[in-house]
């Protein structure tokens, strides 16, 4: 059976304002009781007004309110308010019995009104004491006690006194028998408001077992509690099944709370199902439902669905809010979708939204990731014009944009601005500065930033140490890099696999083979097994050093450890063979790659062209080029430049301009290296008779050296650090 809880609305009726001074009827005193974990002292004064008695109480710094009581109950209420001042236990019990005995003839409406007014005046503890007396002395019947208990529990709930509400409900079971539907609904609602959804669900089960139907308002509160506590999908689905089984009709509020709960549980699919059901009932989701759905879809990397929800929200003329805007901004930032970012900004402007610090941080991050320094700077200026305070995150993202644009001095100016604006640099900011100085070869400045980091009490993390070690490796200061590795561990920071990969790479390029072996053993002893990057580094270093046996062994080790060799590993080995013109070996790597099921790519074929070119076998190089065209690949600038180099190596200078012209016709823009190949071919042709064989050999050697560095960079075989 459905239960009418309209009586609970009485607790929300505002008290009448006290407009005229009152005449004191009895002595005033101060009552002390706990509230929300604290002790509060609240003034209390009983006053005669007309034919009745009112209690005055403070409702703020300057407001005083009144609640009218029946004159007969005033002595009992006053006694309960100052119960602690009464003497021993026997004296208290005697006084209570005397007061209750004199009031047995009072009708139920008087008791109900008294409890409501006590709860309205935030004296629910006094109301609980009064109800306990009424229960103990059997003043009211069980149905009346059920209603009174619901009133007091709701009053306790409004004062966040969950423990008192539990005690009262348990007391009702001990003294008054089985609780009624009103008491059940009240305690369920109280637990839900305090986010104790598990207890609320247990009470709902007890309520159904007792033959009572829960109120739909309580289901709404339960879903809200589930959302706040991030309850699992199974819990939410169980409550939805209970509602369906009981045949309750869901209203707009309940639908929205279910959608919100599913979103908080990370299940956008079920949230979308209930949104469809809601719209089928001609009900409209609210802005909160759309916002949380968009956030959940973004977290699930379902940008298309999030955009559809956003478009539907706009079509319903719901005003967009900052949460939905920031969620989509984060998704667009992560995927560098700058056109969509621009549209969002226009929507925010149309809606009159003022962007937050977080919003500006996302925008600056988006432009920083896309390498658009000027737009990032413009957005930073817009933020200043809007009087929005920048935080350390925003400064750090702008520093990254300056670093990526190779304008390290801009990052330093930002640091000075941070100090001027009293924004304390965090660990991330210091890491960016150290990395920036390191990449631009300013090692002393990087060390000064590291010292400043220590001075300000910011603890360096593994990223900090990696940046310092990398900077020393760039400066060919290997002993100092190894010393830093030792200091890192002494200061309680565990090296990562990336740390060891940086040092291994540096040791390899400096041909420190013994030190590499020792470092590999140390790495493995710490439980850090080599990964794809480690093996690619080892294969590349040993192959480039013409130690092909070791390079092949590391490739085999990689397979034995269950790691699938990537294209980069095969390309690293093929690149090592190609640089020496070892065509057959490069072809074997190519065949091995196909055998292992690794996808063929253009970089691998470009390396094969280079191998034939270095060996002076330009005919085979052009055969590989024809194969690229046959399989439908599009040659890039590396392909054409490598062909031109092969022709120069074979002294087929007349064909170089033809390849260059073919590159332009194919829509492939020549870069500096391609143009240099064309100029070199023309120069060799014009000056060939004047150059000695030695001079021509050295000129070609220099060209090949510059080409080698260029192709390594283009193919990703530059040093890891």
C-alpha positions as CSV (number, residue, x, y, z in Angstrom):
1,X,0.0,0.0,0.0
2,X,1.2,3.5,-0.8
3,X,1.9,5.7,2.2
4,X,1.0,9.4,2.4
5,X,4.0,11.3,3.7
6,X,2.4,14.8,3.2
7,X,2.7,15.4,7.0
8,X,6.5,15.7,6.6
9,X,5.9,18.9,4.7
10,X,4.9,20.5,8.0
11,X,8.5,20.4,9.0
12,X,9.4,22.8,6.2
13,X,6.8,25.4,7.1
14,X,8.8,28.6,7.9
15,X,8.4,30.0,11.4
16,X,6.6,33.3,11.8
17,X,8.9,36.3,12.2
18,X,8.8,38.0,15.6
19,X,7.7,41.6,14.7
20,X,6.9,43.0,18.2
21,X,8.8,42.8,21.5
22,X,7.6,40.0,23.8
23,X,7.0,40.3,27.5
24,X,9.0,37.8,29.6
25,X,6.8,35.1,31.1
26,X,9.3,33.0,32.9
27,X,13.0,33.0,33.6
28,X,15.3,32.6,30.6
29,X,18.2,30.2,30.5
30,X,20.7,28.8,28.0
31,X,20.4,25.2,26.8
32,X,23.5,23.3,25.6
33,X,23.3,20.4,23.2
34,X,25.6,18.7,20.6
35,X,25.1,19.6,16.9
36,X,27.0,18.2,14.0
37,X,29.8,17.1,16.3
38,X,30.1,20.4,18.1
39,X,28.5,21.9,21.2
40,X,26.3,24.9,20.5
41,X,24.8,27.3,23.1
42,X,21.3,28.4,21.9
43,X,19.3,31.2,23.7
44,X,15.8,30.1,24.8
45,X,13.0,32.2,26.3
46,X,9.5,31.3,27.1
47,X,7.0,34.1,26.4
48,X,3.3,34.6,26.9
49,X,1.5,35.9,23.8
50,X,-2.3,36.3,23.7
51,X,-3.8,33.2,25.2
52,X,-0.9,30.9,24.5
53,X,2.8,30.4,25.2
54,X,5.6,30.8,22.6
55,X,9.3,29.9,22.7
56,X,11.7,32.5,21.3
57,X,15.0,31.2,19.7
58,X,17.8,32.7,17.7
59,X,17.8,31.9,13.9
60,X,20.9,33.8,13.0
61,X,22.9,36.8,13.9
62,X,20.1,39.3,13.8
63,X,16.9,37.2,13.4
64,X,14.7,35.9,16.2
65,X,11.8,33.5,15.5
66,X,8.9,32.2,17.6
67,X,7.1,28.9,17.8
68,X,3.8,28.6,19.7
69,X,3.2,25.7,22.1
70,X,0.1,24.5,23.9
71,X,0.4,25.9,27.5
72,X,-0.1,22.4,29.0
73,X,3.1,20.9,27.5
74,X,5.3,23.9,28.3
75,X,6.4,22.5,31.7
76,X,7.3,19.1,30.2
77,X,9.3,20.7,27.3
78,X,11.0,23.1,29.6
79,X,12.0,20.2,31.9
80,X,13.4,18.2,29.0
81,X,15.4,21.2,27.8
82,X,17.1,21.5,31.2
83,X,17.2,17.8,32.1
84,X,20.9,18.0,32.8
85,X,20.4,20.5,35.6
86,X,18.0,18.2,37.5
87,X,19.6,16.1,40.3
88,X,19.8,12.3,40.4
89,X,18.3,9.6,38.2
90,X,15.4,8.8,40.6
91,X,14.5,12.5,40.9
92,X,14.4,12.8,37.1
93,X,12.2,9.7,36.7
94,X,9.8,10.9,39.4
95,X,9.5,14.3,37.8
96,X,9.0,12.8,34.3
97,X,6.2,10.5,35.6
98,X,4.5,13.4,37.3
99,X,4.6,15.6,34.2
100,X,3.4,12.8,31.9
101,X,0.6,11.7,34.2
102,X,-0.8,15.3,34.2
103,X,-0.8,15.3,30.4
104,X,-2.4,11.9,29.6
105,X,-5.7,13.5,28.6
106,X,-4.1,15.5,25.9
107,X,-5.3,14.7,22.3
108,X,-2.9,13.3,19.6
109,X,-2.9,16.6,17.6
110,X,-1.3,18.4,20.5
111,X,1.6,15.9,20.7
112,X,2.0,16.0,17.0
113,X,2.1,19.8,16.9
114,X,4.6,19.9,19.8
115,X,7.0,17.6,18.1
116,X,6.8,19.4,14.8
117,X,7.4,22.7,16.4
118,X,10.4,21.4,18.3
119,X,11.9,20.0,15.1
120,X,11.1,23.3,13.4
121,X,13.1,25.1,16.0
122,X,16.0,22.7,15.6
123,X,15.4,21.0,18.9
124,X,15.0,17.6,17.5
125,X,17.0,16.1,20.4
126,X,14.4,17.5,22.8
127,X,11.7,16.0,20.5
128,X,13.4,12.6,20.7
129,X,13.4,12.7,24.5
130,X,9.7,13.7,24.5
131,X,8.8,10.9,22.1
132,X,10.8,8.4,24.2
133,X,8.7,9.4,27.2
134,X,5.5,9.0,25.2
135,X,6.5,5.5,24.1
136,X,7.7,4.4,27.5
137,X,4.5,5.6,29.2
138,X,2.1,4.3,26.5
139,X,0.6,7.8,26.1
140,X,-0.2,7.2,22.3
141,X,-1.2,4.2,20.3
142,X,1.1,2.3,17.9
143,X,-0.2,4.1,14.7
144,X,0.2,7.5,16.4
145,X,3.7,6.6,17.6
146,X,4.6,5.6,14.0
147,X,3.7,9.0,12.7
148,X,5.4,10.8,15.6
149,X,8.5,8.8,15.2
150,X,8.6,9.7,11.5
151,X,8.3,13.4,12.4
152,X,11.2,13.2,14.9
153,X,13.4,11.1,12.6
154,X,12.9,13.6,9.8
155,X,13.8,16.4,12.2
156,X,16.9,14.7,13.3
157,X,17.8,14.1,9.7
158,X,17.6,17.9,9.0
159,X,20.1,18.4,11.8
160,X,22.4,15.6,10.4
161,X,21.9,13.5,13.5
162,X,21.9,10.1,11.9
163,X,23.0,8.2,15.0
164,X,20.2,9.7,17.1
165,X,17.7,8.8,14.3
166,X,19.0,5.2,14.3
167,X,18.7,5.0,18.1
168,X,15.1,6.2,18.0
169,X,14.2,3.7,15.2
170,X,15.7,0.8,17.2
171,X,14.0,2.1,20.3
172,X,10.7,2.0,18.5
173,X,11.2,-1.7,17.7
174,X,12.2,-2.5,21.3
175,X,9.3,-0.6,23.0
176,X,6.6,-0.1,20.5
177,X,6.7,-3.3,18.6
178,X,7.1,-3.3,14.8
179,X,7.7,0.1,13.1
180,X,5.1,1.3,10.8
181,X,5.4,2.5,7.2
182,X,5.9,6.2,8.1
183,X,8.8,5.4,10.5
184,X,10.4,3.1,7.9
185,X,10.2,5.8,5.1
186,X,11.6,8.4,7.5
187,X,14.7,6.3,8.5
188,X,15.3,5.2,4.9
189,X,15.2,8.8,3.8
190,X,17.5,9.8,6.7
191,X,20.1,7.2,5.8
192,X,20.0,8.1,2.1
193,X,20.5,11.8,2.9
194,X,23.6,10.9,4.8
195,X,24.8,8.9,1.8
196,X,24.5,5.6,3.7
197,X,22.9,3.9,0.7
198,X,23.8,0.3,1.8
199,X,21.9,0.8,5.1
200,X,19.0,2.4,3.3
201,X,18.7,-0.5,0.9
202,X,18.8,-3.0,3.8
203,X,16.0,-1.0,5.5
204,X,14.0,-1.1,2.3
205,X,14.2,-4.9,2.2
206,X,13.0,-5.0,5.9
207,X,10.2,-2.6,5.0
208,X,9.0,-4.8,2.1
209,X,9.3,-7.9,4.3
210,X,7.0,-6.2,6.8
211,X,4.4,-5.7,4.1
212,X,4.9,-2.0,3.5
213,X,5.6,-0.3,0.1
214,X,8.5,2.2,0.1
215,X,7.8,5.7,-1.0
216,X,9.1,6.9,-4.4
217,X,10.7,9.9,-2.7
218,X,13.0,7.6,-0.8
219,X,14.1,5.9,-4.1
220,X,15.1,9.3,-5.4
221,X,17.2,9.9,-2.2
222,X,18.7,6.4,-2.5
223,X,19.8,7.1,-6.1
224,X,21.3,10.4,-5.1
225,X,23.3,8.6,-2.3
226,X,24.4,6.0,-4.8
227,X,25.7,8.7,-7.1
228,X,27.6,10.5,-4.4
229,X,29.2,7.3,-3.1
230,X,29.9,6.0,-6.6
231,X,27.9,2.8,-6.0
232,X,28.4,0.0,-8.5
233,X,26.2,-0.7,-11.5
234,X,24.9,-3.9,-9.9
235,X,23.6,-1.9,-6.9
236,X,21.8,0.7,-9.1
237,X,20.3,-2.0,-11.3
238,X,19.0,-3.9,-8.3
239,X,17.2,-0.8,-7.1
240,X,15.7,-0.2,-10.6
241,X,14.5,-3.8,-10.6
242,X,12.8,-3.3,-7.2
243,X,11.0,-0.2,-8.5
244,X,9.8,-2.1,-11.6
245,X,8.7,-5.1,-9.5
246,X,6.6,-2.8,-7.2
247,X,4.9,-1.2,-10.2
248,X,5.9,2.3,-9.2
249,X,5.6,4.9,-11.9
250,X,8.9,6.9,-12.3
251,X,8.6,10.7,-12.5
252,X,11.0,13.2,-14.1
253,X,13.0,13.6,-10.9
254,X,13.5,9.9,-10.4
255,X,14.5,9.3,-14.1
256,X,17.1,12.1,-13.8
257,X,18.5,10.6,-10.6
258,X,18.8,7.1,-12.2
259,X,20.6,8.6,-15.2
260,X,23.0,10.5,-12.9
261,X,23.7,7.4,-10.7
262,X,24.5,5.3,-13.8
263,X,26.8,8.0,-15.1
264,X,28.6,8.2,-11.7
265,X,29.0,4.4,-11.8
266,X,30.7,4.7,-15.2
267,X,28.0,3.0,-17.3
268,X,26.8,5.5,-20.0
269,X,25.0,2.8,-22.0
270,X,22.4,2.2,-19.2
271,X,22.2,5.9,-18.7
272,X,21.3,6.3,-22.4
273,X,18.7,3.5,-22.1
274,X,16.9,5.3,-19.3
275,X,17.2,8.6,-21.1
276,X,15.5,7.0,-24.1
277,X,12.8,5.6,-21.8
278,X,12.3,9.0,-20.2
279,X,11.8,10.7,-23.5
280,X,9.4,8.0,-24.7
281,X,7.2,9.0,-21.7
282,X,7.3,12.6,-22.9
283,X,9.6,13.6,-20.1
284,X,12.7,15.8,-20.6
285,X,16.1,15.1,-19.0
286,X,17.5,18.0,-17.1
287,X,20.8,19.8,-17.5
288,X,22.5,17.7,-14.8
289,X,21.7,14.5,-16.7
290,X,23.1,15.7,-19.9
291,X,26.2,17.1,-18.2
292,X,27.1,13.9,-16.3
293,X,26.3,11.9,-19.4
294,X,28.7,14.0,-21.5
295,X,31.4,13.7,-18.8
296,X,31.0,9.9,-18.6
297,X,31.1,9.5,-22.4
298,X,34.3,11.6,-22.6
299,X,36.0,9.5,-19.9
300,X,35.0,6.4,-21.9
301,X,36.7,8.0,-25.0
302,X,33.3,8.1,-26.9
303,X,33.6,11.6,-28.3
304,X,31.0,11.1,-31.0
305,X,28.4,10.1,-28.5
306,X,29.4,12.9,-26.2
307,X,29.0,15.4,-29.1
308,X,25.6,13.9,-29.9
309,X,24.4,14.4,-26.3
310,X,25.8,17.9,-26.4
311,X,23.9,18.7,-29.6
312,X,20.7,17.3,-28.2
313,X,21.1,19.4,-25.0
314,X,21.4,22.5,-27.2
315,X,18.4,21.5,-29.4
316,X,16.3,21.4,-26.2
317,X,17.3,25.0,-25.5
318,X,19.0,23.9,-22.3
319,X,21.7,26.5,-21.4
320,X,25.2,24.9,-21.6
321,X,27.2,24.9,-18.4
322,X,30.9,25.0,-17.6
323,X,31.1,21.4,-16.6
324,X,29.8,20.1,-20.0
325,X,32.0,22.6,-21.8
326,X,35.1,21.6,-19.9
327,X,34.4,17.9,-20.5
328,X,34.3,18.4,-24.2
329,X,37.3,20.7,-24.1
330,X,39.3,18.0,-22.4
331,X,38.4,15.5,-25.1
332,X,39.2,17.8,-27.9
333,X,42.5,18.8,-26.3
334,X,43.5,15.2,-25.9
335,X,42.8,14.5,-29.6
336,X,44.0,17.9,-30.9
337,X,40.6,18.7,-32.5
338,X,41.2,22.5,-32.7
339,X,38.2,23.2,-35.0
340,X,35.8,21.8,-32.5
341,X,37.6,23.8,-29.7
342,X,36.8,26.9,-31.7
343,X,33.1,26.0,-32.0
344,X,32.9,25.4,-28.2
345,X,34.3,28.8,-27.6
346,X,31.7,30.4,-29.8
347,X,29.0,28.4,-27.9
348,X,30.4,29.6,-24.6
349,X,30.4,33.2,-25.8
350,X,26.7,32.9,-27.1
351,X,25.7,31.5,-23.7
352,X,27.5,34.3,-21.8
353,X,29.7,31.7,-20.0
354,X,32.7,33.0,-18.2
355,X,35.6,30.6,-18.6
356,X,37.3,29.2,-15.5
357,X,40.9,28.8,-14.8
358,X,40.5,25.1,-15.6
359,X,38.9,26.0,-19.0
360,X,41.8,28.3,-19.9
361,X,44.2,25.6,-18.8
362,X,42.6,23.1,-21.3
363,X,42.6,25.7,-24.1
364,X,46.3,26.6,-23.6
365,X,47.1,22.9,-23.4
366,X,45.3,22.2,-26.7
367,X,47.3,24.9,-28.5
368,X,50.5,23.8,-26.8
369,X,50.0,20.2,-28.0
370,X,49.3,21.4,-31.5
371,X,52.5,23.5,-31.5
372,X,50.5,26.8,-31.9
373,X,52.5,29.0,-29.6
374,X,50.9,32.3,-30.8
375,X,47.4,31.1,-30.1
376,X,48.4,29.8,-26.7
377,X,49.9,33.2,-25.9
378,X,46.8,34.9,-27.1
379,X,44.6,32.7,-24.9
380,X,46.8,33.4,-21.9
381,X,46.3,37.2,-22.6
382,X,42.6,36.7,-22.9
383,X,42.6,35.0,-19.5
384,X,44.5,38.0,-18.0
385,X,42.0,40.4,-19.6
386,X,39.1,38.4,-18.0
387,X,40.8,38.8,-14.6
388,X,41.1,35.0,-14.2
389,X,44.1,34.0,-12.0
390,X,46.5,31.7,-13.7
391,X,47.7,28.7,-11.7
392,X,50.9,26.6,-11.9
393,X,49.3,24.2,-14.5
394,X,48.6,27.0,-17.0
395,X,52.1,28.4,-16.6
396,X,53.5,24.9,-17.1
397,X,51.5,24.2,-20.3
398,X,52.6,27.6,-21.8
399,X,56.2,26.7,-20.8
400,X,55.9,23.5,-22.8
401,X,54.7,25.5,-25.8
402,X,57.7,27.8,-25.6
403,X,60.0,24.8,-25.2
404,X,58.5,23.0,-28.2
405,X,58.9,26.2,-30.3
406,X,62.6,26.2,-29.2
407,X,62.1,29.5,-27.4
408,X,63.6,28.6,-24.0
409,X,63.9,32.2,-22.9
410,X,60.1,32.5,-23.0
411,X,59.8,29.7,-20.4
412,X,62.2,31.6,-18.1
413,X,60.2,34.8,-18.4
414,X,57.1,32.8,-17.4
415,X,58.9,31.6,-14.3
416,X,59.7,35.2,-13.3
417,X,56.1,36.1,-13.9
418,X,55.0,33.3,-11.6
419,X,57.1,34.6,-8.8
420,X,55.8,38.1,-9.4
421,X,52.2,36.9,-9.2
422,X,53.0,34.8,-6.1
423,X,52.2,31.6,-7.9
424,X,54.4,28.9,-6.4
425,X,56.1,26.6,-9.0
426,X,55.2,23.0,-8.5
427,X,57.1,19.8,-9.3
428,X,55.8,19.8,-12.9
429,X,57.0,23.4,-13.6
430,X,60.5,22.6,-12.3
431,X,60.6,19.5,-14.4
432,X,59.7,21.4,-17.5
433,X,62.4,24.0,-16.8
434,X,65.1,21.4,-16.2
435,X,64.0,19.5,-19.4
436,X,64.0,22.8,-21.4
437,X,67.5,23.8,-20.2
438,X,68.8,20.2,-20.8
439,X,67.4,20.1,-24.4
440,X,69.0,23.4,-25.3
441,X,72.4,22.4,-23.9
442,X,72.3,24.7,-20.9
443,X,73.4,22.2,-18.2
444,X,74.6,24.8,-15.5
445,X,71.2,26.5,-15.6
446,X,69.4,23.1,-15.3
447,X,71.4,22.3,-12.2
448,X,70.6,25.8,-10.7
449,X,66.9,25.1,-11.2
450,X,67.4,21.7,-9.5
451,X,69.1,23.5,-6.6
452,X,66.2,25.9,-6.4
453,X,63.7,23.0,-6.4
454,X,65.5,21.6,-3.3
455,X,65.6,25.0,-1.7
456,X,61.8,25.5,-2.0
457,X,61.1,22.0,-0.6
458,X,59.8,20.5,-3.8
459,X,60.8,16.8,-3.9
460,X,62.3,15.7,-7.2
461,X,60.5,12.7,-8.8
462,X,61.7,10.2,-11.4
463,X,60.9,12.7,-14.2
464,X,63.2,15.2,-12.6
465,X,66.1,12.8,-12.4
466,X,65.5,11.5,-15.9
467,X,65.7,15.0,-17.3
468,X,69.0,15.7,-15.4
469,X,70.5,12.4,-16.5
470,X,69.4,13.0,-20.1
471,X,70.9,16.5,-20.1
472,X,74.3,15.1,-18.9
473,X,74.1,12.3,-21.5
474,X,73.5,15.0,-24.2
475,X,76.6,16.8,-23.0
476,X,78.6,13.6,-23.2
477,X,79.1,13.6,-19.4
478,X,78.6,9.9,-18.7
479,X,80.4,9.7,-15.4
480,X,78.3,12.5,-14.0
481,X,75.1,10.8,-15.4
482,X,76.0,7.6,-13.6
483,X,76.7,9.6,-10.4
484,X,73.2,11.1,-10.7
485,X,71.8,7.6,-11.0
486,X,73.4,6.7,-7.8
487,X,72.2,9.9,-6.0
488,X,68.7,9.3,-7.3
489,X,68.6,5.9,-5.5
490,X,70.2,7.3,-2.4
491,X,67.5,9.9,-2.1
492,X,64.7,7.3,-2.2
493,X,63.7,7.7,-5.9
494,X,63.5,4.4,-7.8
495,X,64.8,4.5,-11.3
496,X,62.3,3.6,-14.0
497,X,62.9,1.6,-17.2
498,X,63.1,4.9,-19.1
499,X,66.0,5.9,-16.8
500,X,68.0,2.9,-17.7
501,X,67.1,3.2,-21.4
502,X,68.5,6.8,-21.5
503,X,71.8,5.7,-19.9
504,X,72.0,2.5,-22.1
505,X,71.6,4.6,-25.2
506,X,74.4,7.0,-24.1
507,X,76.7,4.2,-23.2
508,X,76.1,2.5,-26.5
509,X,76.8,5.5,-28.6
510,X,80.1,5.9,-26.7
511,X,80.9,2.2,-27.2
512,X,81.0,1.4,-23.5
513,X,80.1,-2.2,-24.0
514,X,81.1,-3.5,-20.5
515,X,79.3,-0.7,-18.7
516,X,76.2,-1.5,-20.8
517,X,76.3,-5.2,-19.7
518,X,76.7,-4.2,-16.1
519,X,73.8,-1.7,-16.3
520,X,71.6,-4.3,-18.0
521,X,72.2,-6.8,-15.1
522,X,71.5,-4.1,-12.5
523,X,68.2,-3.2,-14.3
524,X,67.1,-6.9,-14.4
525,X,68.1,-7.4,-10.7
526,X,65.6,-4.6,-9.8
527,X,62.8,-6.5,-11.6
528,X,62.9,-4.2,-14.7
529,X,62.8,-6.4,-17.7
530,X,63.8,-4.8,-21.1
531,X,60.9,-3.5,-23.1
532,X,60.5,-2.7,-26.8
533,X,62.3,0.6,-26.5
534,X,65.2,-1.2,-24.7
535,X,65.6,-3.8,-27.4
536,X,65.2,-1.3,-30.2
537,X,68.0,0.8,-28.7
538,X,70.3,-2.2,-28.3
539,X,69.6,-3.5,-31.8
540,X,70.2,-0.1,-33.3
541,X,73.4,0.6,-31.3
542,X,75.0,-2.8,-31.9
543,X,74.0,-2.8,-35.6
544,X,75.3,0.7,-36.2
545,X,78.6,-0.4,-34.6
546,X,78.8,-3.3,-37.0
547,X,78.3,-5.8,-34.2
548,X,75.6,-7.6,-36.2
549,X,75.7,-10.8,-34.2
550,X,74.8,-9.1,-30.9
551,X,72.1,-7.1,-32.7
552,X,70.5,-10.3,-34.0
553,X,70.8,-12.0,-30.6
554,X,68.9,-9.1,-28.9
555,X,66.2,-9.4,-31.6
556,X,66.0,-13.2,-30.8
557,X,65.9,-12.4,-27.0
558,X,63.0,-10.1,-27.6
559,X,61.0,-12.9,-29.2
560,X,62.0,-15.4,-26.5
561,X,60.6,-13.1,-23.8
562,X,57.2,-13.0,-25.6
563,X,57.5,-9.5,-26.8
564,X,56.3,-8.9,-30.4
565,X,59.0,-7.1,-32.3
566,X,57.8,-3.9,-33.7
567,X,58.5,-2.4,-37.1
568,X,61.0,0.0,-35.3
569,X,63.1,-3.0,-34.2
570,X,63.3,-4.5,-37.6
571,X,64.0,-1.1,-39.1
572,X,66.8,-0.4,-36.6
573,X,68.6,-3.6,-37.7
574,X,67.9,-3.0,-41.4
575,X,69.1,0.5,-41.0
576,X,72.4,-0.8,-39.6
577,X,72.9,-3.1,-42.6
578,X,71.8,-0.4,-45.0
579,X,74.4,2.1,-43.8
580,X,77.1,-0.5,-44.7
581,X,75.5,-1.4,-48.0
582,X,74.9,-5.0,-46.8
583,X,71.9,-5.6,-49.1
584,X,71.5,-9.4,-48.6
585,X,71.4,-9.0,-44.9
586,X,68.9,-6.1,-45.1
587,X,66.7,-8.4,-47.3
588,X,66.9,-11.1,-44.7
589,X,65.6,-8.7,-42.1
590,X,62.8,-7.8,-44.5
591,X,61.9,-11.5,-45.0
592,X,62.0,-12.1,-41.3
593,X,59.7,-9.2,-40.7
594,X,57.2,-10.6,-43.2
595,X,57.5,-14.1,-41.6
596,X,56.7,-12.7,-38.1
597,X,53.6,-11.0,-39.4
598,X,54.8,-7.5,-38.8
599,X,53.1,-5.0,-41.1
600,X,55.2,-3.8,-43.9
601,X,55.7,0.0,-44.0
602,X,57.4,2.6,-46.2
603,X,60.2,3.3,-43.7
604,X,61.4,-0.3,-44.1
605,X,61.4,-0.1,-47.9
606,X,63.2,3.2,-47.8
607,X,66.0,1.6,-45.8
608,X,66.2,-1.2,-48.3
609,X,66.6,1.4,-51.1
610,X,69.4,2.9,-49.1
611,X,71.1,-0.4,-48.6
612,X,71.2,-1.0,-52.4
613,X,72.2,2.6,-52.9
614,X,75.2,2.4,-50.5
615,X,76.3,-0.8,-52.3
616,X,76.2,1.1,-55.6
617,X,73.4,-1.1,-56.9
618,X,71.0,1.6,-58.1
619,X,69.1,-0.8,-60.4
620,X,67.9,-2.9,-57.4
621,X,67.1,0.4,-55.6
622,X,64.8,1.4,-58.4
623,X,63.2,-2.1,-58.3
624,X,62.2,-1.5,-54.7
625,X,60.8,1.9,-55.7
626,X,58.7,0.1,-58.4
627,X,57.5,-2.3,-55.8
628,X,56.4,0.6,-53.5
629,X,54.3,1.9,-56.4
630,X,52.8,-1.5,-57.2
631,X,51.5,-2.1,-53.7
632,X,49.8,1.3,-53.6
633,X,52.1,3.1,-51.2
634,X,52.9,6.8,-51.7
635,X,56.6,7.5,-51.8
636,X,57.7,10.3,-49.4
637,X,60.5,12.8,-49.5
638,X,62.9,10.2,-47.9
639,X,62.1,7.8,-50.8
640,X,63.0,10.2,-53.6
641,X,66.0,11.7,-51.7
642,X,67.4,8.2,-51.1
643,X,67.0,7.4,-54.8
644,X,68.9,10.6,-55.8
645,X,71.7,9.6,-53.3
646,X,71.9,6.1,-54.9
647,X,72.2,7.7,-58.4
648,X,75.0,10.1,-57.2
649,X,76.8,7.1,-55.5
650,X,76.7,5.3,-58.9
651,X,77.7,8.5,-60.7
652,X,74.4,8.4,-62.7
653,X,74.1,12.2,-62.4
654,X,71.9,12.8,-65.4
655,X,69.0,10.9,-63.8
656,X,69.0,12.9,-60.6
657,X,67.0,15.9,-62.0
658,X,64.5,13.4,-63.4
659,X,63.8,11.9,-60.0
660,X,63.6,15.4,-58.4
661,X,61.0,16.4,-61.1
662,X,59.1,13.2,-60.5
663,X,59.0,14.0,-56.7
664,X,57.5,17.5,-57.4
665,X,54.9,16.1,-59.8
666,X,53.8,13.5,-57.2
667,X,53.0,16.4,-54.9
668,X,55.8,15.6,-52.5
669,X,57.4,18.9,-51.3
670,X,61.2,18.7,-51.5
671,X,63.0,19.7,-48.3
672,X,66.5,21.1,-47.8
673,X,68.2,17.7,-48.1
674,X,66.4,16.9,-51.4
675,X,67.4,20.2,-52.8
676,X,71.0,19.7,-51.6
677,X,71.1,16.3,-53.5
678,X,70.0,18.0,-56.7
679,X,72.6,20.8,-56.3
680,X,75.3,18.3,-55.4
681,X,74.5,16.2,-58.6
682,X,74.7,19.4,-60.7
683,X,78.0,20.5,-59.1
684,X,79.6,17.1,-59.5
685,X,78.6,17.0,-63.1
686,X,80.0,20.5,-63.8
687,X,83.2,20.0,-61.8
688,X,83.8,16.3,-62.4
689,X,86.8,16.8,-64.7
690,X,88.4,19.2,-62.3
691,X,88.0,17.0,-59.2
692,X,90.4,14.3,-58.3
693,X,89.1,10.9,-57.4
694,X,90.1,11.6,-53.8
695,X,88.2,15.0,-53.7
696,X,85.1,13.4,-55.3
697,X,85.2,10.5,-52.8
698,X,85.4,12.9,-49.9
699,X,82.6,15.1,-51.3
700,X,80.4,12.1,-51.7
701,X,81.4,10.9,-48.2
702,X,80.4,14.2,-46.7
703,X,77.1,14.1,-48.5
704,X,76.4,10.6,-47.3
705,X,77.2,11.6,-43.7
706,X,74.8,14.4,-43.8
707,X,72.2,12.2,-45.5
708,X,72.7,9.6,-42.8
709,X,72.0,12.0,-40.0
710,X,69.0,13.3,-41.8
711,X,67.4,10.0,-42.6
712,X,68.0,8.8,-39.0
713,X,66.0,11.8,-37.8
714,X,63.3,11.3,-40.4
715,X,63.0,7.6,-39.6
716,X,63.1,8.1,-35.8
717,X,66.6,6.5,-35.3
718,X,68.0,9.6,-33.6
719,X,69.3,9.1,-30.1
720,X,66.7,8.4,-27.5
721,X,67.9,11.1,-25.3
